[in-house]
Structure formats: structure tokens, C-alpha cells
Amino acid sequence: MDLACVGAGIMGQRLLEQFDRRDDVRVTAICDLDEETARAAAEPREAAVYTDHNRLYRNESLDAVVLAIPSFAHTDQAIGAAERGLDLLVEKPVARTNEKATEIRTAIEEHGVITQSGYLSRYSSLVDRAEELIGDRTISLIEGRYWGGVPGREWGRRKAKSGGSNVQLSTHVFDLVRYFGGDVERVAAFGGSRVNLESIDFEDVNSTTMKHENGAVSHISTNCVTSIGRKLELAGDGFYLELDFTHGTLAGTVDDEAIEYESTDSTEALRREVDAFVTAVNERDETHVRSDYADAARTLELTLAANEAIETGEPVSI
């Protein structure tokens, strides 16, 4: 597979490191608006350097493209790749607005390319173990949290660009809630800024409650005031499980039997996400992918609905 990466920032570099592990992938081009950033990523891989993705698409013979760019930066990068029949791995959030996500999804569907989104938590062994333990039991309640502190990058602190804490920070938790609980039909949410963090222009804490189509209920709290970590709790028929993604542990009970599990590989989820994408492309089989673009767009829709509920003070139907 000949691969190009558009966006050579922190996430782009992490993804490239995982592709470097594979003998069946060759990174042939790197594109970034900052030429020095692109060059720093390209030179160790003997890849071509670009600052214009359209020029890259015209000049390079490719099989797939990684888009590791912020949600607000999405213009025609994904659409141009899809129109050329290039398979896509798109970092989350997959767009900044539902309208842009629909435009990109339409192009992907029209040209039949394979896609993978950046919701790597779905590939965690904690998720695998939880699914094994739950089996066909009914999930009734899901409790999630992202208590991650203030975003590190300047654009992440501006709601117009990042979408705020729901869209940018706790998006992985919203995605896991959808993964375990199914799609959501109604959302209520409230936000607060009692601490009044001057470094961000959105709520420093918020709380979102959701009713799922299957009757399950879920809740997510997002916190920029203190940096504690990311966690998901699942409760249902005869079980309670706590998945701590910050510390890589799973604990709880199933039929009153104590459960303990620990993941010792901090990069496993990202590695498995990349491997799934490569396998899907090589075999032309998207069943290896746990979150394609269309599915990731539904997570975006949910986080934007949570924002709308905060802004209006009214529940939002999806």
C-alpha cells in the first residue's frame, strides 16, 4: 500500500509511527501547511513533501490517504481523495459541522472507498474484554466521563474551531456510549463556568444525559477544570463494569463474581486501529473496521446535539 498523510502534527506523527511498523505499507508523501513540519516527518521516510494536498493528489500514485487535520480544517481533502478512489483514514472529529460531514460522506459513498475513523478506543482490549463479559446481556445504564483539563492547542480552546469540549475532548466517550448503547434519540445537556477559565471560550464543565433508541439511558460529564482521566461505566443484567482508559484497567462484577483486567500496552488501540485499516484496504473488506466515516459522522451529530442542548436549554431530538 502506498500511503500519503495530510497533516503532520501530533496525531499525524502518532499514526505514521504505527504505519512504519508494517512491511506492506510505504509512506510516499507528507503534506502539511507548514513545510518544515511536513519535511521533518517526510525525510526519515524518504517521502515527498507537500504543502498543497491537491498538488499531492495530482502528482503521487497512491492507494490510501490519512487525514490527520483538525475538524475545522476540513475543506476538500477527503472529497478530493474519494474522487480519486483513495481509501481514507480520517482522524476524529471527522468534520466541524453536520453539513460538511454529509458532503464528505456522500463523496465516499459515491466512489465506494473504504474508510476508517480515528475512534481508536473501540479497538482497546478493555472494550473487547467488556464485550466478552457482557455477551448478550442487556445494558441498561452507561456512565462516561472525560475529565481532561484545558486543551493544549490554541485552536482547541476556541469553540468556533474545535466545537468545544463535547465535540473535541469527550468525543471518544460519546462514541463509546454509542458503541455499547446504540444510537441516541434524545439529548438533554447543561454547561457551567463557575471557575471561569479564561483560556477557553466555552463551558469549563458540562453534563449530558441521553435516551437511546433501544431504551438504554446514558450520561457523560466533561470537565476542563481538573485533569483526572477518561472512564466508562456499564451496568445491566447481572453485571457492572468500569473501563478506565487512562490507567488501562477494567474492574467490576458479573453475576457477583469479581472481575479484574489490565492492559499493559499503551499503544495497542492505535496499533489495532491502523492494522484494521490496512487489512480492510488490502482485502477490500470493510468489516475489519469498527468505525467507518458514516458511523463517525453520527458521533459528530450527537456531540453537536449536546452542544445545541446546552446553548438552548432544551432537549434535542436526533
N, C-alpha and C positions, 0 to 999 in steps of 0.2 A: 504494500500500500504506500503510495506517495501522498504525503500529507503536508498541508500548509497550516500555519497558526496565525490568525489575525487577532492581535492583542497580546503583547509580550510582557504584561505586568505580572503581579504576584501569582494570580491564578493561572495565567498562561504558562508561566515557568513551571509551576507545580504539575500541570498536565503534561507538558513536554518531557519532564523527567520520567513520567510513567511511560510515555510512548518510547522513550530512549531504551527502555528495558527490552523492547521487543525486536527480534530479528526480522520480523515480517513488516516492519514499518520504517519508512525513510522520510525524515523531515526535510523537505526540499526548499521551503521558503518560510520566512517570518515577516509579518507586516505589523508595523506599529506607527502611529502618528509621530512618535519621537524616534528619529532614525537611529540615535545612539542606543536606545533601548532595544530596538529591533536587531541592531548589529551585535550587541552583546549576547543576545540569545542565538543568533544565526551562526556566528563564527565558529563556536565549538562543534557545531553540527554540519559545517561546510554547506550551509543553506544560503539561498539568495535573500537579499534584504530589500524590503519594500516599505514605502510609507503610504501607498495608494492600493487598496485591495482590488479595485477594478483592473489596475495595471497588472497586478499579480495574477488575477484570473486569466487575463489575456495571454500572458507570457509563459505560464507554467502548465505542464501536463500533470494533472492531479487526480487522485481518487476521492479525497476527503478533505474537509476543512474544519478546523477547530476555531470557534468564535469565543474568545475569552475577553469580552469587552463589557463595560458597564451597561446596564439596561437602557440608560438614556442615549447611549451612543449608537443604538441600532438604527440604521437607515436602510441601505440596500445590500448590506454584506451577506445576510442569509439568503435573500431573494436572488441575488446575482449568482451565488453558489448553486442554489437549487436549479436555476435556469440552465446551468451548465451540467446538470446531472451529478453534482458533487455531494456526497453524503456529509452529514453535518453533526458535530458535537457542539452544542450551544450551552454556554455557561448560564447559570441562573442569576437573577430572574431573566427569562428569555425575551423580555421586551419591557418597556416602561408603561405602555398603555394596552388595553384590550384591542384597540383598533390596529395598532402595529402588529400585535401578536396574531390577529386574524389575517392580516395581509401576508405575513410570513408563512403562517400555516397553510394558507391557500396555495402559495407557490410551491411549498413542499409537497402537498398532495397532488398538485397538477403534474409535477415532474417525477413523483414516485421515488424520492430519495430516502434513504434510511437516516433516522435522526436519533440522537441521544441528548438528553438534557443533563445539566450539572447537579441534579439532586442525588448526590453521592451517598447520603445517609441510607437510602434504600438498599445499598449494597453492603451495609455494615453487617458483620456476623451477629451483632446484637439483634438486628431485625430478623435474620434467619432463625436464630435460636428462639425468639419470641413466637414466630410463626409456627415452628415445630411444637412448641409447648401449648399454644392455643388450639391448633388444629381446626376442627370445625365448631369449636365453642363460640358462643355469641359474645361479642364485645358490646358492652353497654355504655361505658364511660371512658373517655380519653382526656387526660390532663397533660398539657405540654407547657414548657416554658423556655424562653430564651432570655437569660439574664446576662447580657454580654457587654455592658458598658457602652461608651461612646464609640461610634465608628472611627476607624483610624484614618481613613482617607477623607480629604476635604469634601469631595463631591458626595460622599456618603452622609455628610452632615446636613445636606441641603435637600429638602423634601422634593423640590421640583425635579431634581436629578435622580435621586435614589428611590423615591417613593416613600421614604420614612422607614420607621423600624419594622413595620409589618412586611412591607414589600422586599426590603433589602436584608434585614437582620434575621427575623424569625421565620423567614420563608421556608427554611428547611423543616421547621417544626410544623408549619401549616401543611407542608407536603406530606410529612409522615402521618399527620392526622387524617388526611385524605387517603393515604395508602392503607391504613388499618381500618378506618371508619367509613370509607366510601365518600362519594360526593356529598356536598353540603347543599341544603335547600334554603336555609335562613341563617342570618348572622346578626348578632347584636354586639356592640362594642362601645367602650368608653376609654378616653385617654386623660391623662393628667400631667401637670408640670409644676408640682408644688416645690420641687427643688429648683426648678427654673434654670436648667443647664444652658448657659449662653453659647456654648459651642455648637448646638444643634437648633434647627428652627422648626422642630416637630415635637410631639409629646415625649417626655422622658420616660413615661411608663404608660402601658395600656393593657386592657383586658378584653378578650374577645370570646364570646360564647356562641356555639354553633349547634344547630339541629341538622342531622344528616338525613338523607333520603330514606335510609333503612331504619330510622328511629333512634339511632345512637345519638348521644349528646357529648360534646367536647368543649374544652376550654383551653385557651392559650394566654399566658401573660408574657409581656415583653418589657424589659427593664434596661434602660440605659444608665441608670444611676449607679448600680453596682455590677461588677463583673464576677458572676458566680459560675455560669455554665449553661448547658443545654440538656434538657431531660424530657422524657416522655413516660407517662404512667398509663397503664391499660388495666381496666377492671371489667370483669364479665362473669360468665357462668363458671363458677368454681375456681377462679384464678385472679390474681393481682400480680402485675409485673411492672418493675421500674427499670427503664432503659436510660442509663446515664452516659450520654455520648461524649461528655467532657472527660470522664475518667475511664471510659471503656468497660463498664460493668453492667450486668443485668442481675437483678435480685427480685425475690417475691415468693409467692406460694402458688401451687397448683394442686387442688384437692388436698389442701392443708400440708402438702409436702414442701419443705423449704427448697428454693431454687437459688443457685449462685453460679454465675458465669462471668468470665473476664476475657476481653480481647486484648492481646498483648502487642498487636501491630497497629500503630497509629496511622499508617498509610493504607491499610487494607481496603477501605471503602473506595478510595480514589483509584487504587490499582485495579480493583474488580470492576469499577465503572468503565475505565479505559479498556480493559480486556473484553468486556461485554460488547463495547462498541466495535472494536476491531473484529471480533468473532462475527458479529452481526453483519458487518460490511463484507468480510471475506466469504461468508456462507450465504449472503443475501437473505438473511433470516432475522427479522426484527424481533422475534420472540425472545432473543437473548437480552433485549433492552427492557429495563424496568420502568423507565420514564422517557417516552418519546416527546417530541416537541408539542404535539397536541395535548398530551397529558399535562405537561409542564405549564401550558397556557391556561389550563383550568386552575392550577395552583395560583398563578398570577391573578386570575379573575377573583379567586377567593380572597387574596390579600388586599386587592383593590376594593372589594366589597367591605372588608373590615375597615379600611380607611374611610369609605363613604359613611359607614355607620357611626364612626367616631365624629366625623365632620357634621353630620345631620342630627345626631342624637336619636335616630330612628332605626329600627331593624331593617335589613336589606334582604330581599329575596333574590336568589341566584337562578 
